[in-house]
Amino acid sequence: MDKLDTVFCCPFCNHGSSVECRIDMKNLIGEATCRICQESFSTTVTALTEPIDIYSEWIDECERVNNLEDDAA
């Protein structure tokens, strides 16, 4: 079985492999941060959360916000 990615492409500056995800199980917070443009996203996590889950939630939230802006226009 292939390992899941742990670094990703930034949805804001589009640099590949610039987003790293950190999971703080003590506080149940996951954070994805771009080391190029410093954009970040935080979400709650569970014991089953992987870095790809945090990144996917960030992408989903970006799409949701963009769709809200399109609907308002």
Secondary structure, DSSP 4 states (H G I P E B T S, - for coil): -PPPPSEE--TTT--TT-EEEEEETTTTEEEEEETTT--EEEEE--TT--HHHHHHHHHHHHHHHHHHHHHH-
